[in-house]
Amino acid sequence: MPALTIKNIPDELYHELKHVAEQHHRSINSEVIMCLKRALFPRKISPEDRLSSIRALRAQIAPDLISQEEIEQAINEGRP
């Protein structure tokens, strides 16, 4: 398996990476691999799954939380 050396990592980035690795009970090396996988191979969500999660979130919102008048007022605020 290939190896990779990363040089000149800023201290803040290294400490955050170390902290996150500890939270996930991983080595720093394993955490870097997971970060690279998430960045390079993002999980693809089907349109049906995305719509389902949107509907679930929408169901949690109280319908009378904000009125149509308040929405229109917010839209028009600051417009000439």
C-alpha positions, -999 to 999 in steps of 0.1 A, spaced: 0 0 0 14 34 -9 25 58 19 21 96 20 41 121 40 26 155 47 50 183 56 45 218 71 11 212 87 0 243 106 0 237 143 -37 246 146 -47 221 119 -26 194 135 -41 199 170 -76 199 156 -69 167 136 -55 151 167 -85 162 188 -110 148 162 -90 116 159 -92 111 197 -130 118 196 -134 91 170 -110 67 188 -87 67 158 -51 73 151 -42 105 134 -33 85 103 -67 68 103 -84 101 107 -65 116 78 -76 87 56 -112 92 67 -110 129 60 -96 122 25 -123 96 18 -151 120 28 -136 148 7 -128 127 -24 -156 103 -24 -187 121 -10 -217 100 -2 -242 104 -30 -278 108 -19 -306 98 -42 -332 124 -50 -358 103 -33 -337 101 -1 -330 138 -2 -367 146 -6 -376 123 22 -352 140 46 -365 174 35 -401 163 42 -391 150 76 -375 183 85 -404 202 72 -428 181 94 -409 192 125 -416 229 118 -447 244 133 -469 257 105 -478 288 124 -443 297 133 -442 327 110 -470 343 90 -471 351 53 -472 388 62 -440 384 83 -423 367 54 -433 394 30 -422 421 54 -388 404 57 -385 402 20 -393 438 15 -372 452 44 -342 472 31 -354 472 -5 -357 507 -21 
